[in-house]
């Protein structure tokens, strides 16, 4: 059971991709107060940890029992969502959209804290 929990946690860490979030935070930090940037980092990390632990412990129950979603349906929906988001970023540019944000708290949950 411990092995399965570690595998699921590793998969969620790869999905959240903390290394890519560093680049986004660095791009947003320019011209802003250090306190605001630290608040963004702390809030987004807290959200990411909550998501990891929630889905590591209750993920199968939430998806299979409550939402009645199979793994194949989740893969198709996730692939479609990634396509739409990727196309939007390709078309408009991710950093251009993110630099228009006035308050950093607006993006602490998504897209910085969650995938």
C-alpha positions in Angstrom: 0.0 0.0 0.0 2.9 2.4 0.8 4.3 1.7 -2.7 1.0 2.6 -4.3 0.7 5.8 -2.3 4.3 6.8 -3.3 3.6 6.1 -7.0 0.4 8.1 -6.9 2.2 11.0 -5.2 5.0 10.9 -7.8 2.4 11.1 -10.6 0.7 14.0 -9.1 4.0 15.8 -8.6 4.8 15.4 -12.2 1.4 16.7 -13.2 1.7 19.8 -11.0 5.2 20.4 -12.5 6.8 22.6 -9.9 9.7 23.5 -12.1 7.5 25.2 -14.7 5.8 27.1 -11.9 9.2 28.7 -11.0 9.4 30.3 -14.4 5.9 31.7 -14.1 6.5 33.1 -10.6 9.8 34.7 -11.7 8.2 36.3 -14.7 5.4 37.7 -12.5 7.8 38.9 -9.7 9.4 41.6 -11.9 8.2 45.0 -10.8 6.2 43.7 -7.8 6.8 43.7 -4.1 8.6 40.8 -2.6 5.8 40.3 0.0 3.2 39.8 -2.8 5.4 37.3 -4.6 6.0 35.4 -1.3 2.3 35.3 -0.7 1.7 33.8 -4.1 4.3 31.1 -3.6 3.0 30.2 -0.1 -0.7 30.1 -1.2 0.0 28.1 -4.4 2.2 25.6 -2.5 -0.5 25.1 0.1 -3.1 24.5 -2.6 -0.8 22.0 -4.4 -0.1 20.1 -1.2 -3.8 19.9 -0.4 -4.5 18.6 -3.9 -1.7 16.0 -3.7 -2.8 14.6 -0.3 -6.5 14.7 -1.1 -6.1 12.8 -4.4 -3.5 10.4 -3.0 -5.8 9.3 -0.2 -9.3 9.8 -1.6 -8.7 10.0 -5.4 -10.1 6.6 -6.3 -13.1 7.0 -4.1 -13.9 10.5 -5.4 -13.6 9.5 -9.0 -15.1 6.0 -9.0 -17.7 6.1 -6.3 -18.9 9.7 -6.1 -18.4 11.0 -9.7 -18.6 7.6 -11.4 -15.7 8.4 -13.8 -13.6 5.7 -15.3 -9.9 6.0 -16.0 -10.4 6.0 -19.8 -13.0 8.8 -19.6 -10.6 10.8 -17.4 -7.8 10.3 -19.9 -10.0 11.5 -22.8 -11.3 14.5 -20.9 -7.8 15.4 -19.6 -6.3 15.2 -23.1 -9.0 17.4 -24.5 -8.5 19.9 -21.7 -4.8 20.0 -22.3 -5.3 20.5 -26.0 -7.6 23.4 -25.4 -5.3 25.1 -22.8 -2.2 24.5 -25.0 -3.9 25.9 -28.1 -5.0 29.0 -26.1 -1.5 29.5 -24.8 0.0 29.0 -28.2 -2.5 31.4 -29.8 -2.4 34.2 -27.1 0.8 33.5 -25.2 0.8 32.4 -21.5 3.1 35.1 -20.2 1.2 37.9 -21.9 -2.0 36.7 -20.2 -0.3 36.3 -16.8 1.4 39.6 -16.8 -1.9 41.4 -17.2 -3.0 40.1 -13.8 -3.0 43.0 -11.3 -3.4 41.0 -8.1 -1.2 37.9 -7.7 -3.8 36.2 -5.5 -6.0 35.8 -8.6 -3.7 33.1 -10.0 -2.5 31.4 -6.8 -4.9 28.5 -7.1 -5.0 28.2 -10.9 -2.7 28.0 -12.9 0.1 28.2 -10.4 -1.2 25.9 -7.6 -2.9 23.3 -9.7 -2.3 21.9 -13.1 
